[in-house]
Amino acid sequence: MQARKVRIATRGSPLALAQAREVQARLEAVHGAGAHAFEIKAIKTTGDRIQDRPLSEAGGKGLFTKEIEEALLANEVDIAVHSMKDMPTALPEGLAVTCFLPREDVRDAFISAKAGALRDLPRAAVVATSSLRRQAQVRHLRPDLTVVPMRGNVETRLRKLGEGVADATLLACAGLKRLGMADRITSPLPIEEMLPAVAQGAIGVEIRADDAEMAELLAPLNHQPTALAVTAERAFLATLEGSCRTPIAGLAEVETGRLHFRGMILTPDGSACFSALREGTPASAVALAEDAAEELLAKAGPDFLGAL
């Protein structure tokens, strides 16, 4: 009997392809090698094409998912593998993320040949990152530093750093580890020092909402603790109506049967920072995260996000 063909959509960057291959390997491990004929289809997204300006100026998170989701809706692919931190909180009608792989290291990585940690950089040192969240948190922690944008995939950013574009850069520990480049991390930034992006380190798999066959195929891969945490973090983001234009950080963690949530919003220049903490049962994860968002909105005032 001919193996069922399963078309896996992803972006074409080395990291995105590594994540798609991880999903394929996990499916083969669960269902048996040869049970399905997997094909990885790399799709160039608008976010990949725009390299001349910050994505916050071009339209935000959906730029990394639009073409992939269009292919999914058109039945040109069967499943789509995403970095969940790139996903808008509202999905197109007819699509659903039904599977989350176990989450990787959520922390940001400090990378520099000139200092061992962010706090050790000399005054006026240059830190390059195009993430508004990282920019704002660096400016809040070290207002004496110069922060400049730097676009490109992981390899491009590391090459630019080596060429002397900046004294340091920040990347996700998860991406470097998935690429086998953990040795490039000078030091991980503690979450108490730099709170990560919502869903950082999490891989999600999106399907057509009515595709029962793909839902059944993926079900054994779903890691419930990751699903719980990421769902809570995305609810926090949705309540804030956050986008790539807004420096927002959030992290949910389940430890010894309790859910711990911390959230933060900042001004882009880092001059104002508001944070909230919540703890409760895992069953109340979404409510806790939404409540934290409401607290931040109350603390910051009604015009805070609108002004951004």
Summary of the structure (lengths in Angstrom):
residues: 308
radius of gyration: 19.4
end to end distance: 57.4
largest distance: 66.4
contacts: 1041
relative contact order: 0.14
helix: 39%
strand: 24%
